[in-house]
Amino acid sequence: MTTMTIAPAITGGQDPAFYAGRADAYDDHRAGTTLATLIVRLGYLIDDHPVIQYAAGYAARVWEIDREQRAINAAETELAHSVLGGAR
């Protein structure tokens, strides 16, 4: 069962294409596309997509994914060093 969303599609004064780009990057990542592949796709979008706001939205989500993965890696590394370092 689905529920209807009553929130406005546009927030922050951005172009709808910006949010479409973010949504597509999110969907691509959730489908299993790696960050490296998303960055390559972003390069093609920047060069070839006719709507710059779409590419800007895609880029915004790709960079968020990059920051998320870096934060997770840093936390896991810190945890591994503290657990392994403390066990000696």
SULWOFEN-V112127 format. One record per backbone hydrogen bond with DSSP energy under -0.5 kcal/mol. CO is the residue of the C=O (numbers start at 1). NH is the residue of the N-H. If there is no record, write none. Layout:
BEGIN
[[CO	NH] [CO	NH]]
END
This chain:
BEGIN
[[9	11] [11	14] [15	18] [15	19] [16	20] [17	21] [18	22] [19	23] [20	24] [21	25] [22	26] [23	27] [24	28] [25	29] [26	30] [27	31] [28	33] [29	32] [34	38] [35	39] [36	40] [37	41] [38	42] [39	43] [40	44] [41	45] [42	46] [43	47] [44	48] [45	49] [50	52] [51	54] [51	55] [52	56] [53	57] [54	58] [55	59] [56	60] [57	61] [58	62] [59	63] [60	64] [61	65] [62	66] [63	67] [64	68] [65	69] [66	70] [67	71] [68	72] [69	73] [70	74] [71	75] [72	76] [73	77] [74	78] [75	79] [76	80] [77	81] [78	82] [79	83] [80	84] [81	85] [82	86] [83	87] [84	88]]
END
